[in-house]
Amino acid sequence: MNTLELKIPPLAVALCLAMLMGFTSWLVPPLDLPFGLRVGLALAFACAGLVISFAGVASFRRARTTVNPVKANTASSLVSGGVYRFTRNPMYLGFLLTLLAWAVWMSNPLAVLGAPLFVLYINRFQIVPEERVLLSLFGAEYAAYQSSVRRWL
């Protein structure tokens, strides 16, 4: 299983899960949610997800370090300011919120399972391996950051 570590970009994982979530609409009928509620919740989740993801990317760009998630070993600086004061993984949190927006928009109870599947996969094959790399690159500085800021929220 270690062969999947840091191999598939998280955006690709999120897009694949979004497609699978879309297929669930053929398997399970949607919930009867009012259209306004669906739109409002979906927009709120999607906007929050996009803002958080882009804030993470912007912080990396300002620090002039890599945003390539499959090349964590090329990180040139530890980013702990901005949105990274609240979550160690804002880009992945943003993807998660966007997947939740998609599930709400489809109003399909089975589609909601895409969100925990994303968390499980990303934790195991992306975040934990990234954390090992960052510990080896930044040592005590990263360990202190890890102990003061949560992985997701």
Backbone as numpy.savetxt, mean C-alpha at the origin, in Angstrom:
# Nx Ny Nz CAx CAy CAz Cx Cy Cz
9.36 -19.97 -1.08 8.55 -18.77 -1.08 9.40 -17.51 -1.08
10.62 -17.57 -0.59 11.47 -16.39 -0.55 11.77 -15.83 -1.93
11.57 -16.65 -2.97 11.85 -16.17 -4.32 10.92 -15.04 -4.75
9.79 -14.88 -4.07 8.86 -13.79 -4.40 9.21 -12.48 -3.69
10.14 -12.53 -2.74 10.48 -11.32 -1.99 11.07 -10.25 -2.90
10.49 -9.07 -2.83 10.95 -7.89 -3.57 11.00 -8.12 -5.08
10.14 -8.99 -5.61 10.17 -9.30 -7.04 9.04 -8.63 -7.81
7.84 -8.62 -7.26 6.69 -8.06 -7.97 6.39 -6.68 -7.40
6.44 -5.65 -8.24 6.17 -4.30 -7.74 4.78 -4.22 -7.08
4.69 -3.58 -5.93 3.41 -3.49 -5.23 2.27 -2.91 -6.07
2.58 -1.98 -6.97 1.53 -1.45 -7.84 0.96 -2.56 -8.72
1.82 -3.45 -9.21 1.35 -4.58 -10.02 0.49 -5.52 -9.19
0.88 -5.74 -7.94 0.08 -6.58 -7.03 -1.30 -5.95 -6.84
-1.33 -4.64 -6.59 -2.60 -3.94 -6.38 -3.47 -4.01 -7.63
-2.88 -3.82 -8.81 -3.65 -3.88 -10.05 -4.20 -5.27 -10.31
-3.41 -6.30 -10.05 -3.89 -7.68 -10.22 -5.05 -7.97 -9.27
-4.91 -7.53 -8.03 -6.00 -7.72 -7.06 -7.24 -6.93 -7.47
-7.06 -5.74 -8.00 -8.20 -4.94 -8.46 -8.94 -5.67 -9.58
-8.19 -6.31 -10.48 -8.85 -7.09 -11.55 -9.60 -8.28 -10.96
-8.97 -8.99 -10.02 -9.65 -10.11 -9.38 -10.90 -9.64 -8.64
-10.80 -8.50 -7.99 -11.96 -7.95 -7.30 -13.08 -7.65 -8.30
-12.71 -7.17 -9.48 -13.70 -6.90 -10.53 -14.40 -8.17 -10.97
-13.66 -9.26 -11.05 -14.27 -10.54 -11.46 -15.27 -11.04 -10.44
-15.13 -10.64 -9.19 -16.07 -11.11 -8.17 -17.49 -10.62 -8.42
-17.61 -9.55 -9.20 -18.96 -9.04 -9.48 -19.77 -10.04 -10.30
-19.10 -10.96 -10.95 -19.81 -12.01 -11.68 -20.22 -13.16 -10.77
-19.58 -13.24 -9.62 -19.84 -14.36 -8.71 -20.88 -14.05 -7.64
-20.87 -12.82 -7.17 -21.73 -12.44 -6.05 -22.48 -11.17 -6.43
-23.78 -11.14 -6.19 -24.52 -9.91 -6.50 -24.09 -8.77 -5.58
-24.16 -7.54 -6.08 -23.75 -6.40 -5.26 -24.74 -6.14 -4.14
-24.25 -5.47 -3.11 -25.12 -5.01 -2.04 -25.98 -3.85 -2.56
-27.11 -3.68 -1.97 -28.01 -2.61 -2.39 -27.70 -1.33 -1.62
-26.56 -0.74 -1.92 -26.16 0.51 -1.27 -26.67 1.69 -2.08
-27.12 2.74 -1.42 -27.53 3.94 -2.16 -26.36 4.47 -2.99
-26.67 4.91 -4.20 -25.64 5.38 -5.12 -24.79 6.49 -4.51
-25.43 7.45 -3.86 -24.70 8.57 -3.25 -23.71 8.11 -2.19
-24.12 7.13 -1.40 -23.23 6.58 -0.37 -22.04 5.88 -1.00
-22.31 5.08 -2.03 -21.22 4.39 -2.75 -20.23 5.38 -3.32
-20.74 6.38 -4.00 -19.86 7.37 -4.63 -19.07 8.13 -3.57
-19.75 8.57 -2.52 -19.08 9.34 -1.47 -17.98 8.57 -0.79
-18.28 7.34 -0.38 -17.27 6.51 0.30 -16.12 6.16 -0.65
-16.47 5.77 -1.87 -15.43 5.40 -2.83 -14.52 6.59 -3.12
-15.10 7.76 -3.32 -14.28 8.95 -3.57 -13.41 9.30 -2.37
-13.97 9.18 -1.17 -13.19 9.49 0.03 -11.99 8.55 0.16
-12.22 7.24 -0.01 -11.12 6.28 0.07 -10.10 6.52 -1.04
-10.59 6.73 -2.27 -9.68 6.91 -3.41 -8.85 8.18 -3.26
-9.49 9.27 -2.88 -8.74 10.54 -2.70 -7.71 10.42 -1.59
-8.12 9.84 -0.47 -7.16 9.64 0.63 -6.00 8.77 0.17
-6.30 7.70 -0.55 -5.26 6.80 -1.03 -4.29 7.48 -1.96
-4.83 8.26 -2.90 -3.96 8.95 -3.85 -3.10 10.01 -3.16
-3.70 10.78 -2.27 -2.94 11.83 -1.56 -1.81 11.20 -0.74
-2.13 10.14 0.00 -1.12 9.50 0.85 0.00 8.89 0.00
-0.37 8.20 -1.09 0.64 7.60 -1.97 1.55 8.66 -2.57
0.95 9.71 -3.13 1.75 10.75 -3.76 2.60 11.52 -2.75
2.10 11.67 -1.52 2.91 12.31 -0.48 4.15 11.47 -0.18
3.99 10.14 -0.19 5.13 9.26 0.02 6.15 9.37 -1.09
5.67 9.38 -2.33 6.57 9.51 -3.49 7.28 10.87 -3.44
6.54 11.92 -3.13 7.14 13.27 -3.07 8.24 13.34 -2.01
8.01 12.70 -0.87 9.04 12.69 0.19 10.30 11.98 -0.29
10.13 10.87 -1.01 11.29 10.16 -1.55 12.02 11.02 -2.58
11.26 11.69 -3.43 11.88 12.54 -4.46 12.68 13.68 -3.81
12.09 14.30 -2.78 12.81 15.39 -2.09 14.11 14.88 -1.47
14.10 13.65 -0.97 15.30 13.08 -0.36 16.25 12.50 -1.40
15.83 12.52 -2.67 16.63 11.99 -3.78 17.05 10.54 -3.55
16.07 9.75 -3.12 16.32 8.32 -2.94 15.36 7.55 -3.84
15.61 6.28 -3.99 14.85 5.48 -4.94 13.40 5.26 -4.49
12.52 5.28 -5.47 11.13 4.91 -5.22 10.86 3.52 -5.79
11.88 2.88 -6.30 11.73 1.55 -6.89 11.64 0.50 -5.78
10.45 -0.09 -5.57 10.28 -1.01 -4.45 10.98 -2.35 -4.60
11.41 -2.69 -5.80 12.12 -3.96 -5.95 13.63 -3.78 -5.83
14.07 -2.54 -5.62 15.50 -2.26 -5.44 15.72 -1.49 -4.14
15.21 -2.05 -3.06 15.33 -1.39 -1.75 16.78 -1.18 -1.36
17.67 -2.04 -1.84 19.09 -1.94 -1.47 19.78 -0.72 -2.08
19.09 0.00 -2.97 19.69 1.20 -3.55 19.23 2.47 -2.84
18.53 2.32 -1.72 18.10 3.50 -0.95 19.32 4.27 -0.48
19.30 5.58 -0.71 20.45 6.39 -0.34 20.24 7.20 0.93
18.99 7.29 1.37 18.72 7.99 2.63 17.46 7.44 3.27
17.38 7.58 4.57 16.21 7.15 5.33 15.25 8.33 5.40
14.05 8.13 4.86 13.04 9.18 4.86 12.13 8.96 6.06
12.08 9.95 6.95 11.24 9.81 8.14 10.38 11.05 8.40
10.43 12.01 7.49 9.63 13.22 7.64 8.38 13.16 6.79
7.60 14.23 6.84 6.37 14.29 6.06 5.40 13.20 6.48
4.80 12.56 5.50 3.82 11.50 5.77 4.46 10.31 6.48
5.78 10.19 6.35 6.50 9.08 7.00 6.58 9.24 8.52
6.10 10.34 9.05 5.99 10.49 10.50 4.81 9.68 11.05
3.86 9.35 10.16 2.63 8.67 10.58 2.56 7.21 10.16
3.22 6.86 9.08 3.22 5.49 8.57 4.55 5.23 7.87
5.08 4.03 8.07 6.34 3.69 7.40 6.12 3.32 5.94
4.86 3.10 5.55 4.57 2.62 4.20 3.41 3.38 3.56
3.55 4.69 3.37 2.41 5.45 2.84 2.00 5.04 1.43
2.95 4.65 0.60 2.57 4.25 -0.76 1.69 3.01 -0.73
2.06 2.05 0.10 1.27 0.82 0.20 -0.06 1.08 0.88
-0.07 1.96 1.87 -1.32 2.35 2.52 -2.25 3.01 1.50
-1.68 3.84 0.64 -2.48 4.47 -0.41 -3.07 3.45 -1.37
-2.27 2.45 -1.74 -2.80 1.39 -2.62 -3.94 0.66 -1.93
-3.78 0.38 -0.64 -4.81 -0.31 0.13 -6.11 0.50 0.14
-6.01 1.79 0.41 -7.20 2.63 0.43 -7.87 2.70 -0.94
-7.07 2.69 -1.99 -7.62 2.71 -3.34 -8.33 1.39 -3.65
-7.78 0.27 -3.18 -8.47 -1.02 -3.34 -9.79 -1.02 -2.58
-9.80 -0.44 -1.39 -11.05 -0.33 -0.63 -12.06 0.54 -1.38
-11.58 1.61 -2.00 -12.47 2.46 -2.80 -13.11 1.66 -3.92
-12.33 0.83 -4.58 -12.82 0.00 -5.68 -13.86 -0.99 -5.17
-13.61 -1.60 -4.02 -14.57 -2.55 -3.43 -15.88 -1.85 -3.08
-15.79 -0.66 -2.50 -17.00 0.10 -2.14 -17.76 0.49 -3.41
-17.04 0.94 -4.41 -17.68 1.34 -5.67 -18.46 0.17 -6.27
-17.86 -1.01 -6.24 -18.55 -2.19 -6.79 -19.64 -2.69 -5.85
-19.61 -2.27 -4.60 -20.52 -2.70 -3.53 -20.69 -4.21 -3.51
-19.54 -4.87 -3.62 -19.54 -6.33 -3.64 -18.82 -6.84 -2.38
-19.53 -7.59 -1.54 -18.90 -8.04 -0.29 -17.68 -8.94 -0.51
-17.67 -9.71 -1.58 -16.53 -10.58 -1.87 -15.30 -9.77 -2.29
-15.53 -8.66 -2.96 -14.42 -7.82 -3.42 -13.63 -7.24 -2.26
-14.28 -7.04 -1.13 -13.60 -6.47 0.04 -12.43 -7.35 0.47
-12.47 -8.64 0.15 -11.38 -9.55 0.52 -10.07 -9.19 -0.17
-10.13 -8.41 -1.24 -8.90 -7.97 -1.90 -8.01 -7.16 -0.98
-8.60 -6.39 -0.09 -7.82 -5.54 0.82 -6.97 -6.36 1.79
-7.55 -7.31 2.54 -6.68 -8.09 3.43 -5.69 -8.97 2.67
-6.06 -9.42 1.47 -5.09 -10.19 0.67 -3.90 -9.31 0.30
-4.17 -8.06 -0.05 -3.09 -7.13 -0.37 -2.17 -6.95 0.83
-2.77 -6.72 2.01 -1.97 -6.52 3.22 -1.11 -7.74 3.51
-1.70 -8.93 3.44 -0.95 -10.16 3.72 0.22 -10.32 2.76
-0.04 -10.15 1.46 1.01 -10.32 0.46 2.11 -9.27 0.64
1.71 -8.00 0.74 2.69 -6.92 0.84 3.51 -7.02 2.12
2.86 -7.38 3.22 3.63 -7.57 4.47 4.69 -8.63 4.28
4.31 -9.77 3.75 5.22 -10.92 3.66 6.31 -10.75 2.61
5.92 -10.31 1.42 6.87 -10.34 0.30 7.48 -8.98 -0.05
7.00 -7.91 0.57 7.56 -6.60 0.27 8.07 -5.90 1.53
7.20 -5.70 2.50 7.57 -4.88 3.65 8.63 -5.55 4.53
8.42 -6.80 4.91 9.40 -7.48 5.77 10.77 -7.55 5.09
10.86 -7.92 3.80 12.17 -7.90 3.15 12.77 -6.49 3.06
11.92 -5.48 2.79 12.42 -4.10 2.77 12.99 -3.71 4.12
12.29 -4.09 5.18 12.75 -3.75 6.53 14.11 -4.38 6.82
14.33 -5.61 6.37 15.64 -6.24 6.56 16.72 -5.44 5.85
16.43 -5.04 4.61 17.40 -4.27 3.83 17.68 -2.92 4.51
16.62 -2.24 4.93 16.79 -0.92 5.55 17.55 -1.01 6.87
17.32 -2.08 7.62 18.09 -2.29 8.86 19.57 -2.47 8.54
19.86 -3.21 7.48 21.27 -3.42 7.13 21.91 -2.13 6.59
21.12 -1.29 5.92 21.67 -0.04 5.38 21.79 1.06 6.42
20.79 1.19 7.29 20.72 2.35 8.19 20.82 2.00 9.67
20.91 0.71 10.00 21.16 0.26 11.36 20.27 0.84 12.43
20.90 1.39 13.47 20.18 1.89 14.65 19.20 3.01 14.30
19.55 3.81 13.31 18.66 4.90 12.90 17.32 4.33 12.41
17.38 3.27 11.59 16.14 2.66 11.11 15.42 1.92 12.24
16.16 1.26 13.11 15.54 0.55 14.24 14.77 1.53 15.13
15.34 2.70 15.36 14.65 3.72 16.17 13.39 4.20 15.45
13.50 4.42 14.15 12.34 4.84 13.36 11.26 3.76 13.40
11.67 2.51 13.25 10.74 1.37 13.28 9.98 1.32 14.60
10.67 1.61 15.68 10.02 1.52 16.99 9.12 2.72 17.29
9.27 3.80 16.53 8.46 4.99 16.82 7.32 5.23 15.83
7.37 4.58 14.66 6.32 4.77 13.64 5.79 3.40 13.23
4.47 3.30 13.18 3.84 2.01 12.86 4.01 1.66 11.38
3.93 0.37 11.10 4.10 -0.13 9.74 3.00 0.41 8.81
1.77 0.35 9.25 0.65 0.81 8.40 0.08 2.12 8.92
-0.50 2.10 10.09 -1.07 3.32 10.70 -0.97 3.27 12.20
